[in-house]
């Protein structure tokens, strides 16, 4: 091999990529959970937009199957 990481397949890369979508999810949930109720009345806040976007990504990449039973 002339470059790159030996013994790291494309399938392993995709698996690690999907696992990475869980990164900072707890921070997004906690940050939104600590906001006052009135914040959510008018529209989606940037924090809630980020959380919704991350959740949609988890759905799109079928990341739920990575969570053990």
PQR file with spaces between the fields and no chain letter, atoms N, CA, C, O and H, PARSE charges and radii, in Angstrom:
ATOM       1  N    UNK     1       0.852   -1.180    0.000 -0.4000 1.5000
ATOM       2  CA   UNK     1       0.000    0.000    0.000 -0.0000 2.0000
ATOM       3  C    UNK     1       0.896    1.240    0.000  0.5500 1.7000
ATOM       4  O    UNK     1       1.860    1.311    0.763 -0.5500 1.4000
ATOM       5  N    UNK     2       0.588    2.193   -0.833 -0.4000 1.5000
ATOM       6  CA   UNK     2       1.422    3.381   -0.947 -0.0000 2.0000
ATOM       7  C    UNK     2       1.005    4.505   -0.013  0.5500 1.7000
ATOM       8  O    UNK     2       1.769    5.455    0.164 -0.5500 1.4000
ATOM       9  H    UNK     2      -0.195    2.136   -1.453  0.4000 1.0000
ATOM      10  N    UNK     3      -0.156    4.439    0.580 -0.4000 1.5000
ATOM      11  CA   UNK     3      -0.623    5.471    1.495 -0.0000 2.0000
ATOM      12  C    UNK     3      -1.910    5.020    2.162  0.5500 1.7000
ATOM      13  O    UNK     3      -2.478    3.986    1.810 -0.5500 1.4000
ATOM      14  H    UNK     3      -0.777    3.668    0.436  0.4000 1.0000
ATOM      15  N    UNK     4      -2.351    5.786    3.103 -0.4000 1.5000
ATOM      16  CA   UNK     4      -3.601    5.443    3.765 -0.0000 2.0000
ATOM      17  C    UNK     4      -3.386    4.577    4.986  0.5500 1.7000
ATOM      18  O    UNK     4      -2.283    4.507    5.528 -0.5500 1.4000
ATOM      19  H    UNK     4      -1.890    6.626    3.389  0.4000 1.0000
ATOM      20  N    UNK     5      -4.433    3.930    5.407 -0.4000 1.5000
ATOM      21  CA   UNK     5      -4.400    3.095    6.603 -0.0000 2.0000
ATOM      22  C    UNK     5      -4.515    1.639    6.166  0.5500 1.7000
ATOM      23  O    UNK     5      -5.495    1.265    5.522 -0.5500 1.4000
ATOM      24  H    UNK     5      -5.329    3.988    4.967  0.4000 1.0000
ATOM      25  N    UNK     6      -3.540    0.823    6.502 -0.4000 1.5000
ATOM      26  CA   UNK     6      -3.627   -0.584    6.112 -0.0000 2.0000
ATOM      27  C    UNK     6      -4.688   -1.318    6.930  0.5500 1.7000
ATOM      28  O    UNK     6      -4.951   -0.962    8.078 -0.5500 1.4000
ATOM      29  H    UNK     6      -2.743    1.127    7.025  0.4000 1.0000
ATOM      30  N    UNK     7      -5.283   -2.323    6.345 -0.4000 1.5000
ATOM      31  CA   UNK     7      -6.279   -3.174    7.005 -0.0000 2.0000
ATOM      32  C    UNK     7      -7.487   -2.387    7.518  0.5500 1.7000
ATOM      33  O    UNK     7      -8.027   -2.699    8.579 -0.5500 1.4000
ATOM      34  H    UNK     7      -5.070   -2.613    5.412  0.4000 1.0000
ATOM      35  N    UNK     8      -7.901   -1.387    6.778 -0.4000 1.5000
ATOM      36  CA   UNK     8      -9.087   -0.597    7.140 -0.0000 2.0000
ATOM      37  C    UNK     8      -9.949   -0.507    5.891  0.5500 1.7000
ATOM      38  O    UNK     8      -9.704    0.307    5.000 -0.5500 1.4000
ATOM      39  H    UNK     8      -7.462   -1.134    5.916  0.4000 1.0000
ATOM      40  N    UNK     9     -10.954   -1.354    5.847 -0.4000 1.5000
ATOM      41  CA   UNK     9     -11.775   -1.456    4.639 -0.0000 2.0000
ATOM      42  C    UNK     9     -12.767   -0.296    4.538  0.5500 1.7000
ATOM      43  O    UNK     9     -13.005    0.435    5.499 -0.5500 1.4000
ATOM      44  H    UNK     9     -11.153   -2.015    6.571  0.4000 1.0000
ATOM      45  N    UNK    10     -13.324   -0.159    3.360 -0.4000 1.5000
ATOM      46  CA   UNK    10     -14.344    0.863    3.143 -0.0000 2.0000
ATOM      47  C    UNK    10     -15.567    0.586    4.019  0.5500 1.7000
ATOM      48  O    UNK    10     -16.197    1.518    4.520 -0.5500 1.4000
ATOM      49  H    UNK    10     -13.130   -0.753    2.579  0.4000 1.0000
ATOM      50  N    UNK    11     -15.898   -0.680    4.202 -0.4000 1.5000
ATOM      51  CA   UNK    11     -17.022   -1.048    5.068 -0.0000 2.0000
ATOM      52  C    UNK    11     -16.758   -0.627    6.511  0.5500 1.7000
ATOM      53  O    UNK    11     -17.663   -0.153    7.197 -0.5500 1.4000
ATOM      54  H    UNK    11     -15.387   -1.437    3.795  0.4000 1.0000
ATOM      55  N    UNK    12     -15.517   -0.800    6.972 -0.4000 1.5000
ATOM      56  CA   UNK    12     -15.159   -0.349    8.321 -0.0000 2.0000
ATOM      57  C    UNK    12     -15.258    1.172    8.419  0.5500 1.7000
ATOM      58  O    UNK    12     -15.712    1.707    9.430 -0.5500 1.4000
ATOM      59  H    UNK    12     -14.782   -1.186    6.415  0.4000 1.0000
ATOM      60  N    UNK    13     -14.833    1.858    7.368 -0.4000 1.5000
ATOM      61  CA   UNK    13     -14.928    3.316    7.339 -0.0000 2.0000
ATOM      62  C    UNK    13     -16.384    3.769    7.460  0.5500 1.7000
ATOM      63  O    UNK    13     -16.687    4.669    8.245 -0.5500 1.4000
ATOM      64  H    UNK    13     -14.465    1.423    6.546  0.4000 1.0000
ATOM      65  N    UNK    14     -17.276    3.164    6.702 -0.4000 1.5000
ATOM      66  CA   UNK    14     -18.700    3.534    6.738 -0.0000 2.0000
ATOM      67  C    UNK    14     -19.282    3.247    8.120  0.5500 1.7000
ATOM      68  O    UNK    14     -20.065    4.045    8.637 -0.5500 1.4000
ATOM      69  H    UNK    14     -17.031    2.433    6.065  0.4000 1.0000
ATOM      70  N    UNK    15     -18.916    2.139    8.711 -0.4000 1.5000
ATOM      71  CA   UNK    15     -19.392    1.807   10.054 -0.0000 2.0000
ATOM      72  C    UNK    15     -18.935    2.858   11.066  0.5500 1.7000
ATOM      73  O    UNK    15     -19.730    3.323   11.883 -0.5500 1.4000
ATOM      74  H    UNK    15     -18.280    1.491    8.292  0.4000 1.0000
ATOM      75  N    UNK    16     -17.672    3.226   11.012 -0.4000 1.5000
ATOM      76  CA   UNK    16     -17.163    4.254   11.921 -0.0000 2.0000
ATOM      77  C    UNK    16     -17.812    5.610   11.645  0.5500 1.7000
ATOM      78  O    UNK    16     -18.072    6.376   12.573 -0.5500 1.4000
ATOM      79  H    UNK    16     -17.027    2.849   10.349  0.4000 1.0000
ATOM      80  N    UNK    17     -18.069    5.903   10.388 -0.4000 1.5000
ATOM      81  CA   UNK    17     -18.732    7.150   10.000 -0.0000 2.0000
ATOM      82  C    UNK    17     -20.126    7.215   10.617  0.5500 1.7000
ATOM      83  O    UNK    17     -20.520    8.245   11.164 -0.5500 1.4000
ATOM      84  H    UNK    17     -17.857    5.281    9.634  0.4000 1.0000
ATOM      85  N    UNK    18     -20.875    6.106   10.527 -0.4000 1.5000
ATOM      86  CA   UNK    18     -22.219    6.046   11.104 -0.0000 2.0000
ATOM      87  C    UNK    18     -22.170    6.166   12.621  0.5500 1.7000
ATOM      88  O    UNK    18     -23.012    6.842   13.213 -0.5500 1.4000
ATOM      89  H    UNK    18     -20.555    5.269   10.082  0.4000 1.0000
ATOM      90  N    UNK    19     -21.208    5.528   13.253 -0.4000 1.5000
ATOM      91  CA   UNK    19     -21.060    5.631   14.708 -0.0000 2.0000
ATOM      92  C    UNK    19     -20.780    7.077   15.117  0.5500 1.7000
ATOM      93  O    UNK    19     -21.220    7.524   16.176 -0.5500 1.4000
ATOM      94  H    UNK    19     -20.524    4.978   12.772  0.4000 1.0000
ATOM      95  N    UNK    20     -20.058    7.790   14.288 -0.4000 1.5000
ATOM      96  CA   UNK    20     -19.713    9.173   14.583 -0.0000 2.0000
ATOM      97  C    UNK    20     -20.909   10.098   14.670  0.5500 1.7000
ATOM      98  O    UNK    20     -20.816   11.158   15.291 -0.5500 1.4000
ATOM      99  H    UNK    20     -19.701    7.426   13.428  0.4000 1.0000
ATOM     100  N    UNK    21     -22.024    9.733   14.071 -0.4000 1.5000
ATOM     101  CA   UNK    21     -23.223   10.571   14.141 -0.0000 2.0000
ATOM     102  C    UNK    21     -23.790   10.650   15.560  0.5500 1.7000
ATOM     103  O    UNK    21     -24.542   11.570   15.880 -0.5500 1.4000
ATOM     104  H    UNK    21     -22.100    8.873   13.567  0.4000 1.0000
ATOM     105  N    UNK    22     -23.433    9.692   16.401 -0.4000 1.5000
ATOM     106  CA   UNK    22     -23.895    9.727   17.785 -0.0000 2.0000
ATOM     107  C    UNK    22     -23.080   10.708   18.630  0.5500 1.7000
ATOM     108  O    UNK    22     -23.477   11.073   19.737 -0.5500 1.4000
ATOM     109  H    UNK    22     -22.822    8.944   16.141  0.4000 1.0000
ATOM     110  N    UNK    23     -21.947   11.122   18.095 -0.4000 1.5000
ATOM     111  CA   UNK    23     -21.069   12.029   18.839 -0.0000 2.0000
ATOM     112  C    UNK    23     -21.784   13.343   19.102  0.5500 1.7000
ATOM     113  O    UNK    23     -22.418   13.904   18.208 -0.5500 1.4000
ATOM     114  H    UNK    23     -21.624   10.826   17.197  0.4000 1.0000
ATOM     115  N    UNK    24     -21.682   13.817   20.295 -0.4000 1.5000
ATOM     116  CA   UNK    24     -22.278   15.078   20.752 -0.0000 2.0000
ATOM     117  C    UNK    24     -23.805   15.066   20.794  0.5500 1.7000
ATOM     118  O    UNK    24     -24.414   16.105   21.048 -0.5500 1.4000
ATOM     119  H    UNK    24     -21.167   13.361   21.021  0.4000 1.0000
ATOM     120  N    UNK    25     -24.428   13.933   20.555 -0.4000 1.5000
ATOM     121  CA   UNK    25     -25.885   13.862   20.615 -0.0000 2.0000
ATOM     122  C    UNK    25     -26.379   14.184   22.022  0.5500 1.7000
ATOM     123  O    UNK    25     -27.361   14.908   22.183 -0.5500 1.4000
ATOM     124  H    UNK    25     -23.934   13.089   20.349  0.4000 1.0000
ATOM     125  N    UNK    26     -25.710   13.654   23.032 -0.4000 1.5000
ATOM     126  CA   UNK    26     -26.101   13.916   24.420 -0.0000 2.0000
ATOM     127  C    UNK    26     -25.996   15.408   24.742  0.5500 1.7000
ATOM     128  O    UNK    26     -26.831   15.947   25.468 -0.5500 1.4000
ATOM     129  H    UNK    26     -24.913   13.065   22.901  0.4000 1.0000
ATOM     130  N    UNK    27     -24.978   16.072   24.208 -0.4000 1.5000
ATOM     131  CA   UNK    27     -24.818   17.509   24.431 -0.0000 2.0000
ATOM     132  C    UNK    27     -25.993   18.275   23.811  0.5500 1.7000
ATOM     133  O    UNK    27     -26.533   19.187   24.436 -0.5500 1.4000
ATOM     134  H    UNK    27     -24.299   15.635   23.618  0.4000 1.0000
ATOM     135  N    UNK    28     -26.385   17.914   22.604 -0.4000 1.5000
ATOM     136  CA   UNK    28     -27.519   18.571   21.952 -0.0000 2.0000
ATOM     137  C    UNK    28     -28.811   18.356   22.740  0.5500 1.7000
ATOM     138  O    UNK    28     -29.608   19.281   22.895 -0.5500 1.4000
ATOM     139  H    UNK    28     -25.946   17.173   22.096  0.4000 1.0000
ATOM     140  N    UNK    29     -29.013   17.147   23.232 -0.4000 1.5000
ATOM     141  CA   UNK    29     -30.222   16.845   24.009 -0.0000 2.0000
ATOM     142  C    UNK    29     -30.224   17.629   25.313  0.5500 1.7000
ATOM     143  O    UNK    29     -31.235   18.227   25.681 -0.5500 1.4000
ATOM     144  H    UNK    29     -28.365   16.396   23.106  0.4000 1.0000
ATOM     145  N    UNK    30     -29.100   17.628   26.007 -0.4000 1.5000
ATOM     146  CA   UNK    30     -29.019   18.336   27.283 -0.0000 2.0000
ATOM     147  C    UNK    30     -29.191   19.839   27.099  0.5500 1.7000
ATOM     148  O    UNK    30     -29.881   20.485   27.888 -0.5500 1.4000
ATOM     149  H    UNK    30     -28.278   17.142   25.708  0.4000 1.0000
ATOM     150  N    UNK    31     -28.580   20.393   26.078 -0.4000 1.5000
ATOM     151  CA   UNK    31     -28.682   21.832   25.843 -0.0000 2.0000
ATOM     152  C    UNK    31     -30.123   22.238   25.560  0.5500 1.7000
ATOM     153  O    UNK    31     -30.590   23.263   26.057 -0.5500 1.4000
ATOM     154  H    UNK    31     -28.020   19.869   25.437  0.4000 1.0000
ATOM     155  N    UNK    32     -30.819   21.449   24.772 -0.4000 1.5000
ATOM     156  CA   UNK    32     -32.217   21.766   24.463 -0.0000 2.0000
ATOM     157  C    UNK    32     -33.118   21.506   25.656  0.5500 1.7000
ATOM     158  O    UNK    32     -34.119   22.198   25.839 -0.5500 1.4000
ATOM     159  H    UNK    32     -30.439   20.617   24.368  0.4000 1.0000
ATOM     160  N    UNK    33     -32.776   20.522   26.464 -0.4000 1.5000
ATOM     161  CA   UNK    33     -33.577   20.215   27.639 -0.0000 2.0000
ATOM     162  C    UNK    33     -33.487   21.274   28.722  0.5500 1.7000
ATOM     163  O    UNK    33     -34.378   21.379   29.565 -0.5500 1.4000
ATOM     164  H    UNK    33     -31.963   19.959   26.315  0.4000 1.0000
ATOM     165  N    UNK    34     -32.427   22.052   28.706 -0.4000 1.5000
ATOM     166  CA   UNK    34     -32.230   23.085   29.711 -0.0000 2.0000
ATOM     167  C    UNK    34     -32.797   24.443   29.302  0.5500 1.7000
ATOM     168  O    UNK    34     -32.648   25.419   30.038 -0.5500 1.4000
ATOM     169  H    UNK    34     -31.704   21.967   28.021  0.4000 1.0000
ATOM     170  N    UNK    35     -33.442   24.520   28.144 -0.4000 1.5000
ATOM     171  CA   UNK    35     -34.023   25.790   27.716 -0.0000 2.0000
ATOM     172  C    UNK    35     -35.410   25.969   28.327  0.5500 1.7000
ATOM     173  O    UNK    35     -36.109   24.996   28.614 -0.5500 1.4000
ATOM     174  H    UNK    35     -33.563   23.727   27.546  0.4000 1.0000
ATOM     175  N    UNK    36     -35.788   27.213   28.517 -0.4000 1.5000
ATOM     176  CA   UNK    36     -37.112   27.484   29.085 -0.0000 2.0000
ATOM     177  C    UNK    36     -38.201   27.149   28.076  0.5500 1.7000
ATOM     178  O    UNK    36     -37.956   27.132   26.870 -0.5500 1.4000
ATOM     179  H    UNK    36     -35.220   28.003   28.285  0.4000 1.0000
ATOM     180  N    UNK    37     -39.389   26.887   28.569 -0.4000 1.5000
ATOM     181  CA   UNK    37     -40.511   26.498   27.709 -0.0000 2.0000
ATOM     182  C    UNK    37     -40.856   27.564   26.676  0.5500 1.7000
ATOM     183  O    UNK    37     -41.232   27.227   25.553 -0.5500 1.4000
ATOM     184  H    UNK    37     -39.588   26.901   29.549  0.4000 1.0000
ATOM     185  N    UNK    38     -40.738   28.825   27.023 -0.4000 1.5000
ATOM     186  CA   UNK    38     -41.120   29.898   26.111 -0.0000 2.0000
ATOM     187  C    UNK    38     -40.253   29.992   24.870  0.5500 1.7000
ATOM     188  O    UNK    38     -40.671   30.579   23.872 -0.5500 1.4000
ATOM     189  H    UNK    38     -40.432   29.099   27.935  0.4000 1.0000
ATOM     190  N    UNK    39     -39.082   29.438   24.910 -0.4000 1.5000
ATOM     191  CA   UNK    39     -38.164   29.505   23.778 -0.0000 2.0000
ATOM     192  C    UNK    39     -38.732   28.780   22.568  0.5500 1.7000
ATOM     193  O    UNK    39     -38.491   29.192   21.433 -0.5500 1.4000
ATOM     194  H    UNK    39     -38.743   28.961   25.721  0.4000 1.0000
ATOM     195  N    UNK    40     -39.477   27.713   22.789 -0.4000 1.5000
ATOM     196  CA   UNK    40     -39.940   26.868   21.702 -0.0000 2.0000
ATOM     197  C    UNK    40     -41.291   27.289   21.118  0.5500 1.7000
ATOM     198  O    UNK    40     -41.775   26.651   20.183 -0.5500 1.4000
ATOM     199  H    UNK    40     -39.672   27.378   23.711  0.4000 1.0000
ATOM     200  N    UNK    41     -41.895   28.327   21.639 -0.4000 1.5000
ATOM     201  CA   UNK    41     -43.238   28.695   21.206 -0.0000 2.0000
ATOM     202  C    UNK    41     -43.290   29.291   19.802  0.5500 1.7000
ATOM     203  O    UNK    41     -44.228   29.016   19.054 -0.5500 1.4000
ATOM     204  H    UNK    41     -41.502   28.846   22.399  0.4000 1.0000
ATOM     205  N    UNK    42     -42.304   30.096   19.434 -0.4000 1.5000
ATOM     206  CA   UNK    42     -42.397   30.812   18.166 -0.0000 2.0000
ATOM     207  C    UNK    42     -41.854   30.007   16.991  0.5500 1.7000
ATOM     208  O    UNK    42     -42.516   29.913   15.958 -0.5500 1.4000
ATOM     209  H    UNK    42     -41.542   30.319   20.042  0.4000 1.0000
ATOM     210  N    UNK    43     -40.690   29.438   17.122 -0.4000 1.5000
ATOM     211  CA   UNK    43     -40.101   28.688   16.012 -0.0000 2.0000
ATOM     212  C    UNK    43     -38.989   27.795   16.549  0.5500 1.7000
ATOM     213  O    UNK    43     -38.694   27.790   17.744 -0.5500 1.4000
ATOM     214  H    UNK    43     -40.152   29.514   17.961  0.4000 1.0000
ATOM     215  N    UNK    44     -38.390   27.054   15.652 -0.4000 1.5000
ATOM     216  CA   UNK    44     -37.283   26.192   16.059 -0.0000 2.0000
ATOM     217  C    UNK    44     -36.051   27.044   16.346  0.5500 1.7000
ATOM     218  O    UNK    44     -35.633   27.843   15.508 -0.5500 1.4000
ATOM     219  H    UNK    44     -38.629   27.059   14.681  0.4000 1.0000
ATOM     220  N    UNK    45     -35.490   26.876   17.501 -0.4000 1.5000
ATOM     221  CA   UNK    45     -34.256   27.565   17.849 -0.0000 2.0000
ATOM     222  C    UNK    45     -33.100   26.905   17.101  0.5500 1.7000
ATOM     223  O    UNK    45     -33.238   25.774   16.635 -0.5500 1.4000
ATOM     224  H    UNK    45     -35.830   26.227   18.182  0.4000 1.0000
ATOM     225  N    UNK    46     -31.974   27.584   16.980 -0.4000 1.5000
ATOM     226  CA   UNK    46     -30.820   26.949   16.325 -0.0000 2.0000
ATOM     227  C    UNK    46     -30.415   25.634   16.993  0.5500 1.7000
ATOM     228  O    UNK    46     -30.031   24.684   16.311 -0.5500 1.4000
ATOM     229  H    UNK    46     -31.861   28.503   17.359  0.4000 1.0000
ATOM     230  N    UNK    47     -30.499   25.578   18.325 -0.4000 1.5000
ATOM     231  CA   UNK    47     -30.165   24.336   19.020 -0.0000 2.0000
ATOM     232  C    UNK    47     -31.122   23.211   18.694  0.5500 1.7000
ATOM     233  O    UNK    47     -30.707   22.066   18.512 -0.5500 1.4000
ATOM     234  H    UNK    47     -30.811   26.350   18.879  0.4000 1.0000
ATOM     235  N    UNK    48     -32.402   23.535   18.619 -0.4000 1.5000
ATOM     236  CA   UNK    48     -33.394   22.519   18.283 -0.0000 2.0000
ATOM     237  C    UNK    48     -33.279   22.112   16.817  0.5500 1.7000
ATOM     238  O    UNK    48     -33.493   20.950   16.473 -0.5500 1.4000
ATOM     239  H    UNK    48     -32.738   24.465   18.767  0.4000 1.0000
ATOM     240  N    UNK    49     -32.945   23.057   15.966 -0.4000 1.5000
ATOM     241  CA   UNK    49     -32.712   22.727   14.554 -0.0000 2.0000
ATOM     242  C    UNK    49     -31.543   21.757   14.418  0.5500 1.7000
ATOM     243  O    UNK    49     -31.601   20.807   13.638 -0.5500 1.4000
ATOM     244  H    UNK    49     -32.770   24.001   16.246  0.4000 1.0000
ATOM     245  N    UNK    50     -30.474   22.007   15.190 -0.4000 1.5000
ATOM     246  CA   UNK    50     -29.315   21.119   15.158 -0.0000 2.0000
ATOM     247  C    UNK    50     -29.678   19.719   15.647  0.5500 1.7000
ATOM     248  O    UNK    50     -29.237   18.723   15.074 -0.5500 1.4000
ATOM     249  H    UNK    50     -30.427   22.779   15.824  0.4000 1.0000
ATOM     250  N    UNK    51     -30.478   19.648   16.699 -0.4000 1.5000
ATOM     251  CA   UNK    51     -30.908   18.356   17.224 -0.0000 2.0000
ATOM     252  C    UNK    51     -31.776   17.614   16.210  0.5500 1.7000
ATOM     253  O    UNK    51     -31.594   16.417   15.986 -0.5500 1.4000
ATOM     254  H    UNK    51     -30.837   20.457   17.165  0.4000 1.0000
ATOM     255  N    UNK    52     -32.707   18.319   15.606 -0.4000 1.5000
ATOM     256  CA   UNK    52     -33.578   17.697   14.600 -0.0000 2.0000
ATOM     257  C    UNK    52     -32.770   17.211   13.404  0.5500 1.7000
ATOM     258  O    UNK    52     -33.027   16.133   12.868 -0.5500 1.4000
ATOM     259  H    UNK    52     -32.855   19.291   15.787  0.4000 1.0000
ATOM     260  N    UNK    53     -31.799   18.006   12.992 -0.4000 1.5000
ATOM     261  CA   UNK    53     -30.939   17.621   11.878 -0.0000 2.0000
ATOM     262  C    UNK    53     -30.136   16.366   12.212  0.5500 1.7000
ATOM     263  O    UNK    53     -30.007   15.463   11.385 -0.5500 1.4000
ATOM     264  H    UNK    53     -31.590   18.882   13.427  0.4000 1.0000
ATOM     265  N    UNK    54     -29.598   16.319   13.428 -0.4000 1.5000
ATOM     266  CA   UNK    54     -28.821   15.142   13.838 -0.0000 2.0000
ATOM     267  C    UNK    54     -29.709   13.901   13.904  0.5500 1.7000
ATOM     268  O    UNK    54     -29.300   12.820   13.479 -0.5500 1.4000
ATOM     269  H    UNK    54     -29.702   17.052   14.100  0.4000 1.0000
ATOM     270  N    UNK    55     -30.913   14.052   14.432 -0.4000 1.5000
ATOM     271  CA   UNK    55     -31.826   12.911   14.515 -0.0000 2.0000
ATOM     272  C    UNK    55     -32.201   12.417   13.115  0.5500 1.7000
ATOM     273  O    UNK    55     -32.290   11.211   12.885 -0.5500 1.4000
ATOM     274  H    UNK    55     -31.245   14.930   14.777  0.4000 1.0000
ATOM     275  N    UNK    56     -32.419   13.341   12.189 -0.4000 1.5000
ATOM     276  CA   UNK    56     -32.743   12.942   10.817 -0.0000 2.0000
ATOM     277  C    UNK    56     -31.572   12.206   10.178  0.5500 1.7000
ATOM     278  O    UNK    56     -31.772   11.248    9.432 -0.5500 1.4000
ATOM     279  H    UNK    56     -32.347   14.321   12.376  0.4000 1.0000
ATOM     280  N    UNK    57     -30.367   12.645   10.464 -0.4000 1.5000
ATOM     281  CA   UNK    57     -29.184   11.965    9.945 -0.0000 2.0000
ATOM     282  C    UNK    57     -29.096   10.547   10.495  0.5500 1.7000
ATOM     283  O    UNK    57     -28.777    9.612    9.761 -0.5500 1.4000
ATOM     284  H    UNK    57     -30.205   13.424   11.070  0.4000 1.0000
ATOM     285  N    UNK    58     -29.379   10.387   11.785 -0.4000 1.5000
ATOM     286  CA   UNK    58     -29.373    9.048   12.382 -0.0000 2.0000
ATOM     287  C    UNK    58     -30.392    8.142   11.708  0.5500 1.7000
ATOM     288  O    UNK    58     -30.140    6.953   11.510 -0.5500 1.4000
ATOM     289  H    UNK    58     -29.638   11.147   12.381  0.4000 1.0000
ATOM     290  N    UNK    59     -31.538    8.702   11.360 -0.4000 1.5000
ATOM     291  CA   UNK    59     -32.572    7.935   10.661 -0.0000 2.0000
ATOM     292  C    UNK    59     -32.123    7.603    9.245  0.5500 1.7000
ATOM     293  O    UNK    59     -32.225    6.458    8.806 -0.5500 1.4000
ATOM     294  H    UNK    59     -31.743    9.667   11.521  0.4000 1.0000
ATOM     295  N    UNK    60     -31.627    8.608    8.535 -0.4000 1.5000
ATOM     296  CA   UNK    60     -31.225    8.419    7.142 -0.0000 2.0000
ATOM     297  C    UNK    60     -30.127    7.362    6.987  0.5500 1.7000
ATOM     298  O    UNK    60     -30.121    6.606    6.016 -0.5500 1.4000
ATOM     299  H    UNK    60     -31.544    9.539    8.891  0.4000 1.0000
ATOM     300  N    UNK    61     -29.212    7.314    7.936 -0.4000 1.5000
ATOM     301  CA   UNK    61     -28.104    6.366    7.879 -0.0000 2.0000
ATOM     302  C    UNK    61     -28.399    5.078    8.648  0.5500 1.7000
ATOM     303  O    UNK    61     -27.505    4.254    8.834 -0.5500 1.4000
ATOM     304  H    UNK    61     -29.218    7.929    8.725  0.4000 1.0000
ATOM     305  N    UNK    62     -29.641    4.897    9.094 -0.4000 1.5000
ATOM     306  CA   UNK    62     -30.076    3.687    9.801 -0.0000 2.0000
ATOM     307  C    UNK    62     -29.154    3.348   10.971  0.5500 1.7000
ATOM     308  O    UNK    62     -28.748    2.200   11.149 -0.5500 1.4000
ATOM     309  H    UNK    62     -30.368    5.566    8.943  0.4000 1.0000
ATOM     310  N    UNK    63     -28.834    4.367   11.761 -0.4000 1.5000
ATOM     311  CA   UNK    63     -27.907    4.200   12.880 -0.0000 2.0000
ATOM     312  C    UNK    63     -28.532    3.487   14.076  0.5500 1.7000
ATOM     313  O    UNK    63     -27.814    3.043   14.972 -0.5500 1.4000
ATOM     314  H    UNK    63     -29.164    5.299   11.616  0.4000 1.0000
ATOM     315  N    UNK    64     -29.839    3.374   14.102 -0.4000 1.5000
ATOM     316  CA   UNK    64     -30.495    2.668   15.181 -0.0000 2.0000
ATOM     317  C    UNK    64     -30.060    1.216   15.272  0.5500 1.7000
ATOM     318  O    UNK    64     -30.048    0.636   16.358 -0.5500 1.4000
ATOM     319  H    UNK    64     -30.422    3.735   13.375  0.4000 1.0000
ATOM     320  N    UNK    65     -29.708    0.632   14.155 -0.4000 1.5000
ATOM     321  CA   UNK    65     -29.274   -0.774   14.179 -0.0000 2.0000
ATOM     322  C    UNK    65     -27.921   -0.939   14.852  0.5500 1.7000
ATOM     323  O    UNK    65     -27.525   -2.061   15.166 -0.5500 1.4000
ATOM     324  H    UNK    65     -29.718    1.102   13.273  0.4000 1.0000
ATOM     325  N    UNK    66     -27.210    0.147   15.077 -0.4000 1.5000
ATOM     326  CA   UNK    66     -25.911    0.069   15.749 -0.0000 2.0000
ATOM     327  C    UNK    66     -26.044   -0.014   17.253  0.5500 1.7000
ATOM     328  O    UNK    66     -25.076   -0.332   17.943 -0.5500 1.4000
ATOM     329  H    UNK    66     -27.532    1.059   14.822  0.4000 1.0000
ATOM     330  N    UNK    67     -27.231    0.268   17.776 -0.4000 1.5000
ATOM     331  CA   UNK    67     -27.462    0.221   19.210 -0.0000 2.0000
ATOM     332  C    UNK    67     -27.780   -1.223   19.594  0.5500 1.7000
ATOM     333  O    UNK    67     -28.717   -1.815   19.058 -0.5500 1.4000
ATOM     334  H    UNK    67     -28.018    0.526   17.215  0.4000 1.0000
ATOM     335  N    UNK    68     -27.006   -1.790   20.516 -0.4000 1.5000
ATOM     336  CA   UNK    68     -27.268   -3.186   20.902 -0.0000 2.0000
ATOM     337  C    UNK    68     -28.607   -3.346   21.607  0.5500 1.7000
ATOM     338  O    UNK    68     -29.110   -2.418   22.239 -0.5500 1.4000
ATOM     339  H    UNK    68     -26.245   -1.309   20.951  0.4000 1.0000
ATOM     340  N    UNK    69     -29.170   -4.536   21.485 -0.4000 1.5000
ATOM     341  CA   UNK    69     -30.447   -4.843   22.132 -0.0000 2.0000
ATOM     342  C    UNK    69     -30.339   -4.865   23.623  0.5500 1.7000
ATOM     343  O    UNK    69     -31.331   -5.110   24.310 -0.5500 1.4000
ATOM     344  H    UNK    69     -28.762   -5.290   20.971  0.4000 1.0000
